[in-house]
């Protein structure tokens, strides 16, 4: 590797940057991290050899600023730039700017990025190369009317897709033609905000499809190989949740045919580097696969391919960018064992997976045989809403699929992130679903089974543990005389001890009264209307507590009001029912008040004070972590208060507007 770069700038953040830095360190290459003001204390900044501030929190002024990234490379003597995935990884202008500045761009040529980044041209190009494609609209720059006409000609259901970008941003599944105009407008708005380009195409939607992608590697000397497939069918909002390699759907013949098609797609655009060709596959007929798009970058889910092939894809990106030839051919690529990856995201499953934010108060990441963690987290990390909600990936490998699944479920059970909500418990339940275990998956499985994957109630032992912690905090220190009337144990002169009330509330759930009687190490506890049960708080070990509840022992991690166990986390807040009653209910302003469901930025305001609105009418749009949430009118009425404007930054539960119902409805 005599031609290898001595210094590489990583133009990304979080777990992405940490992952790339890990390979650079192993190869003895000096790493340069970049960071915005929001990431000054981030893990990737600490792990790099050098770090450079590139601007404020807004991505447009930092991670998406080509000028500032090139300045950072010049200041640190970097000879190459690794874009990671996301941000500028598929930006042809960035690739050209790097070349113009004398830097190697560790990715494909700009012309390949442009060609495959335009989904319309990409489909036409690979079709000419003999690769089957999904039926859909043709031509770029279609107007709203032309998109509507194409959708009507194809027939619903159809999928609206941005021509630029990826990751499910701006995609809309439309089953009702009456909603086409509204969905086209929403797709354009999100595509423009995510990629700076609102060009759309429309494709036929295949019901109950499988999403399977092929990893390719291409050097600068005309050699292209594929590294097998990844199954990415478990998705929400067109975003991948669980990925695995290989797919249980494919036999050897279909795998070889899809691999050959992926190689042809890469050759058709003059591809160089690591890339992914994505296919939509009917579950009932895998041989009827169709090309969807090509991602001209390293994928989030690349670790599962690394584990089953034994190859470091980041290392091969570096080697190829340095001018090396592939040292192996297609016949030497072998898939051994099975690997499954789960994406841990800052989101609240019980509130329709809205983004979460906060400080990581306690962190416990798994380890063990066959377990790998790609993470940007550390205790004390500040997780905001400026960037994508993905925090880490937990990957498990085994000699077969059942072993890999079992190891991943156990690894997620040993994962604790306290201080913000995550989807870790949801992932464990998903991986235990019978259809996932059997391999009978499709891209709609999560939506169909969501009710069973997101528990509607917080376990009683969680409330009991929180109440015992509060009880213990109120008890006096051991030693010396204590006035028994000042101890909150319920002791009184004569008769049974009194109950102590603890009002607790978990975000997204109603408040619960938990009553304790006796000291925390030997108490009766009554959760809600349940029967009193014996419970005791056992001695703590750091941030780990053990609670015996109804004869069963439960272990929790805790930090402040946060309790976590087996991949689930709960934020228990004190709740004052008297104050809530005076305010007119649990909300800050009663049922007429519209509050922000997540911290973020108001991007659209469609109404003004005094406007008459109808139930379900869209009033505002709040965006956070690249996700839009539409705020609608709860009933017919008049907008009597509007407290935000486009661009306003809002906190979770902040009042946005008030809709006062019409007199008849109010009565």
N, C-alpha and C positions, 0 to 999 in steps of 0.2 A: 504493500500500500504506500509506495514511495511518493505517489502523486497526491496523496490525501491532503486535504486542507488542514492548516494548523489552527485556524480560528473560524468558528461558525456562529453567526448570529441567528437566534431562534426568534422569529417574528410572530410570537404567539404567547399564550399565558396558561396558567392553571395546569391541569393534569397533562395537557398536550405538551407544554414546554418541559415539564418534569420528565415525561417519557423520552423526548428527544435528547435531553441533557444526559439521561442515563446512558444511552448508547455513545454519545460523544465522550463521556468520561471513560467508558470502557476502552474506547479506541485511542485514548490519549489526545483527543482534540479539545482545544480550549473553547468553552462555551460562553456566549454573551446573551444574557437575558435582557428583555426590555419590559418596562412596566409603566402603567399609568398611576396617577395619584391614588386610585382606589386599590392598587395592588402593591403599594410600597413595602408592605410587610409580608407579601405572599411567599409561599414555599418555593416557587420556581426562581424567585429573586435570590433567595438564600442559597439554593443549590447550584446556581451557575457560578462560573469562575469570575465573571464580570457582569454587572447589571447597569443599565442606563435608563434614566427616566425619559419618557417620550411625550408626556403631556398629561392633561387632566383626565378624569374618569371617562368622559364621553369617548366612545370608540372612534368616532369620526375625527377626533383630535389627538388620537394616540395610536391604537393598534391598526387603524385604517388609514393612517397618514403615511403615504409612501415617502414623502420628503423627510419626515422625522425618523423613519426607519433607516433610510439611507444615510442620514447624518450620524445615527448611532453606529452603523457599520463602519463609516469612515473614521469616527473617533476612536474606535476600539481595534482597528486593524483587521477586521473580519474579511476573509476572502470569499465567503459563501454565506447564503441566507437560506435557512430552512423555514418555510412558511407554516409548518404544522398542518392543522386542518381547521377549516373555518377562517373567518376574517379574510385575508388576502391570498389564501392558498390557491384559489382558482381565479385569480385576477391577472389577466394577460398584460395589463398596463404595468403591474408590479414586476412581472417576469421580465418585461422589456427594460424597465427602469434599472433593474439589477444588472442586466447585461450591459446597458449603456454606462453604468458606473464601474464596470470591470469586475462585477461580482458574479459568482456562479449561483444560479437559482436552482435549488435542490428540488426540482420538479420538472414537469414536461416543458417543451418549447411553447412560447406564447401563442404560436399559430394553432397548436393542438388544443390549448386551453380555450381559445376563442371558438374553434370549430365545435368541440364537444360541449362547451359551455352554453352554446346556443342549441337548445334541445331540438329545434326545428331543423336546422342544418345538420345536426348530428344524426337525426333519423334518416334524412335523405342520403347522407354519406354512407352510413353503414348498410342501408338498403341496397345501394349500388354495389357494395362489397359482398352481397349475398346473405346478409344477416337479417332474419325475420324481425319485423317491427310491429308495434301496437297500432291498430287502425286509429286515425285521428285527422285533425285539420292539417292542411299543407300551406306553406308560405308563412312569412314572418310579418310582423307589423299589422296584424289583423285588428280591425276596429271592433267595438263592442257588438255592433250589428253583425259583422262577419263571424265573430265567435259564436253568437247566438244561432246564426244560420247553420254553422257547422255542427253545433251541438244537436240541433233539431234533425239534421240529416243523419248523424250517427245514431241518434236515439238515446234517450236516458236509460240508465244512469251514465253520466259522463264525468270526467275528472278535468278540472281546470288546473293548469300548471304554469308557473312562471318559466319563460324560456331560459332565463339566467338563474344561477344559484341552484340550491338543493336543500336537503335536510327537511323536506316537507313544508318549508316556509311558503305561504301564499297558495298552497294547494287547497282546492275546494271540491268535494264530492257533491254533485248536484243530481238529485233524483226527481225534483219537481221543476218543470220548465218555467213555472211562474216565478221562481226564485232566481232565474239565470241572471237578470240584470243586477240584482243586489249582490249576488255572489261574485260576479265579474268585477264589480266595483271594489268589493272587499279584497279579492285576490290581487287586483292591481295595486291597491293601497299597500298591502303587506309586502308585495314583491318590490315595489318602489322603495319602501322603507328598509327592506333587508338587503337588496342588491343594487339599488339605484336604477333599476330598469323594470318597467311594468309591462313588458311584452308578454303575452300569454299564448298558450296553445290549448287545444282541447283534445282529449283522447277518450276512446271507449273504456268504460269501467268494466273490469271482469269481476264478477261476484265470486267471493270466497277464493281469492287468488293466493298464491305463495310468492314471496319476494326472495329471489335467490340471486346472488351476485358472484362474479368470478374475479379473483385477484390476478392481475397480470404484472409482469416485470418486463421491461424493454430497455435494452442498452442503446447506446448511440451508434452501434455497428450493425443494426438491422436484426438483432436477435430478440425474439419475443417468446416468453413462456407464460403459461398460466399455472397458478398454485392451488387449483381446486376451487371449491365454492364455499360460500357462507350462507346459511339460512337466516334470513332477517324478517320473517313473517310476523313476529310478535311486535305490533306497533300500536301507538296511540297518536291520533292527529297526524298520521303519516310520519311520525317520528319513531325510529327503532328503539325498542326497550330491551330485548334479549336477542343475542346473536349466537350462532354456533357453527362449528365446522367439524366434519362435513354435514351435509343435509341428509336426513333419513329418507327423503323423497326420491333421490336420484339413484339409478343404477349406474354401473360402470359405463354403459354405452351412452346414456344421456349425459353423464358427466363429461365424457370425452367430446361429445358433439357440442355442448355448451362451451366447453373450454376452447375448442377450435373456433367457435363463433366469436368468442371474446378476443382471441388473438387476431382474427380478421378485423375486428372493430378497431383494435389498437393500431394495426398496420395501416388501416384506411386513413388515419389522421396523422401518421408519422409520429406516433407516441414514443416518448422516452421517459423512463422512470417507473415508479409504482403507480398503478391506477386500478380502477374497479369498473367492470362492466356489469350493469344491473339488468336483470331480466324479470319479467312478470310471467309466472308459470301457473297454468290451471292445475289445481291439485288432482283432478281426475285424469289429466292427460299431460304429464310432465314433458312429453316430446313436443308439445305445442307451445314451447317457450317463445317469448317475444322480447326483443331489446327495448328497454325503457330509456336509459341514459348511460353516460359514462362519467364517473367522477374522476377528475384529473388531479388527484391528490391521494395522500394516505387517508384511509378511512378510520373512523373512531374504533371500529370493530376489528382492526388489523391484528390484535393479539391472538385471537383464536386461530388465525392462519399461521402465525408464528409458532404456536404451540404444536400444531399437528404437522408442520413441515420442518421444524427445527431451524428456520431461517429468521434472521433479524432484518425486518423490512426497512427499518431506518438505516441500518448499516448498508444495505444494498442501494438505497437511495443515494447515500453519500458516495459509494463506490462508482455508481453509474454517472453521477454528476461530475466525478473526478476523471471520467473518461475510460473507466475499466469496462471490459467485456464480461458478460455473464460467464461464470466458470462452470456452469452445468447446463444440460439440455433438458427438453421436456421429459425424456424417458427416465431421467434421474430424479424427478420430483415424485415423492411418495407421501401419502397422507397416512399418518400413524396415530391411532387413538382418537379421542374426541375432546373438544374444548367448547365451553359455554361461557358467555360473558353477560353480565348484568350492569346496566348503567344506573349509578346512584345519582339522583337529581335532587335539587333543592325545590321541593314541591309538596303540596298538601293533598294527598289522595282523597281525604274525606271532604275536601272542598273543590272537587272536580279538578284536582291536580294543579291548582293555582300556584304560582311561584311563591317560594318562601325566602326569607332573608333573616340574617342575624349573625351573631358571633359564635364560633365553634367553642363551646365551653368545655367539652370533654370529647375525646376522640379515641376510639379503639378500632383499629383496622385488623382484619384477620390475617393469619399465616398458617402454614401447614403444608403437608404433602399435596402437590398439584395445585396449589393456590397462588395466584398472582394478583397484585393490586397495583393499578395505575391510578395515582391520586395526586391531586394538587392541594390536599387538605393538611392542616396542622392545627393543633390547639391554639386558639386565639385568632384564627383566620376570620376576617370580616367578609361575609357573603352578602353582596348587594344585589340589585336588580339590573345593573348596567349590562351584564353579559349573559351568555347562555347558562341555563340552570344546572348543567351537568357538572358534578363535583369530582366523581371518581368512577372507576370501573373495577369490578371484582370478577376475576376470571378463574375458572377451575378446569383442570385437565385430568383425564383418566384414560385407562386403556379401552374403555367403552363408554357409551352414552349414559347408561344408568349410573355409573361411578362418577362421571363428570357432573351430572345433575345433583347427585347426593352431596358431593363435595361443595358445590356452589351453594346449595341451600344451607349447609352447615356454616360455610364461610359468611353468608349474609346474617345468619343467626349470631355470629360473633362480631358483627359490625355495629358500632354505636357512634352516632354523631349527635351530640346534644347541643342545643342552642338555636337550632332551627329545625323545621320539619323536613324529612326526606321520604323518599318512596321505598325505603329498604324493606319494610314489612310487606308492602304490596308485592315486591319482587319475589319474596319467599313464597307467598301464597300463589302467585302466578306459576312459579316453577313446580309447585306441587299439584297443579290442576291436572286432572286425568288426561285431557287432550294434549297437554304439553308433554306429559310423561310418555304418552303413547306415540307422540310425533304427529298427531292429526291436527295440524295447525293451519291457520290462514290469517290474513291481515285483519280480519274483522273479529277474531276470537276475543280480544280484550274488551271491545265495546259490547259484545253480546253477553259476556260473563262478568261485567264490571261489578254488579251488585254483590256477587259472592267473593270478589277479590278485595273489596274495600269494606272492612267491618264497620257496621253502623254504630256500635257501642264500644266504649272504652271498658276494658275488663275491670271488674270490681276490685281486684287486688291492687290495681294501680292507684285508685282513689284511697284505698286503705293504707298503702305505703306512704302516700303523700300526707295523709292525715297524721300518721304516726311520726313522720319526720317533723311536722309542725308541732305536734304535741311534745316531742323531745326537745325542740328548741325553746319551748315555754317553761320547761321544767328547770328548777334551780340546780346549780352545780352541787355535786356530792360533798359532804363534809360540813360540820357546823350545824347549828340549830336553824330550822326553817319554820316560819309561821305557817301552820297547815292551812289557814284560810287564804293565804296568798298563792298557794300551789294550784295550778289548773288541772288537778287530777280528778276533780269532782268530789273530793272529800268534804263531808259536812258532819256536824255534830248530831249523831243519831240518824237512823234510816239509811237507805241505799245511797251510794254515791250519785252525784248528778252527772248528766251528760254534758260534754263540751262540744259545741257545734263548730265545724269547719266547713265553710262554703267554698267549694272548689269548682273551677271551670276549665275545660280543655277547649282550645281554639276550635271553632266549628261545631261545638256541642253545647247543650244546655247546662246550666249550673247544677251541681249535685251537692246536697247536704250530707256530709259525713260526720257521724257522731262518735266520739270516743269516750270511754269511761275507764279510768285507771291509768297508771303510768304506761309510757310507750313500750316498755319491755315486758308488759303483761297487761293487756287491755282487752276490753270488749269494743268492737267496732261495728257500726251499723252504716251501710252505704245505701243512701236513698231510702226506699221503703223496704229494703231487705231485712231479714232477721239479724239480730246481733250475733256476731261470731267472735271467737277468740282470735286474737292477733298479737304478735309481738315483734318489735324491732330488735334485731340482733346486732351485736357490735359492728361498727363500720370498719372497712379497710379502704382508706383513701376515698375514692368516689364510688366505691361499690358497696351497696347495702344489701342485706338479706332480711326478708320479711316472712314470718310464718303466718299464713292466713288460712283459717279453717283446716289446720293440720297439714297444709301443703307449704313447702318452702319455695319462695320465689327470690331470684337474684336480680337486682337492678343496678344500672349505673345512674348516678344522679349528679346534677350541678344546678344549684339554685332551685327553681321551680320545675326543672326538667327531669323527667324520669325516662329511661330507655331500657328495653329488654328484648332480646331475641330479634333484633332488627327493627323493632317498633320504637317510636319516640313519642312522648306526650309532654306537652307544655301545660302544666296546671297552674292556673292563676287564681288568686283570692278573688272572691266575688261577694259583693255587698248587696243582698236582695232589697234592702230598704232604699238604698240609693238608686238601684235599678227601677224600683217602683215609682220613685219620685220623677225619674227621667222618662217614664212612660214605656217601660219595657227594656228588654236586653239591649236593643240597639240604642245608639246615641240620640235618636230622635223619633223612635217609633216606626211603625210600618210604612210611613210616608217617606222616610229618609232613605236616600240611595247612598251607600257608602262604598268606598274603594274595597274590592275583594282581595286586593294584593297591593303591595307597594310598587309604584311604577310611575309612568308619565302619561298624562292625558294627551292623546294624539288628535282626537276629533271631538268637537262639541257641536251637536246638531240642533240644539234648542236654545231659547233665551227665556229670561224671566217673563212670565205672563203668557207663554205659549200654551195652547190646549193640546194635550197628548192623549193617546189611547193606550190601553193595556198592551204590553208587549212591544211598544214602539221603541226603536233604538234612539237613545238620547246622547250617549257619550261612548267613547272607546278609550280604554286604559291599556297601555302596552307595558309589558315587563318581561325581561329575559327573552326577547324576540317573540313573545306571544301576545296576541290581542285578546281582550275581554270586552264584550259589548255590554253596556249598562242599559237596561230597558225599563220602561215605565211599569210599575207594579199594578197599576190600575188606570182607568180613565181619570183625567183630572187636569189641573193647571200647575205649571211649573212656578212655584212661589219662591224658589230660591235656587240659584245656580252659583256655586262658589269657586269654580275653576274655569280656566281658559286653556286652549291648546298650548302644550308645552309645560303646563303646571306639573310639578313633582308632588306626588301624593303618597301618604303612608297608608298601611292597611287599616281599614275601618274609618278612614277620614271621610267626613261628610262631603259629598260631591254636589248633591242637589236634593230638593224636596219637591215631591209631587203631591199636592193636596187634592183629595178626591172631590168629585162633584157632589153637591149637597145630597142628592138622592142616594148615591152610592154610600156616602158617609153614614147616612141614617141606617 
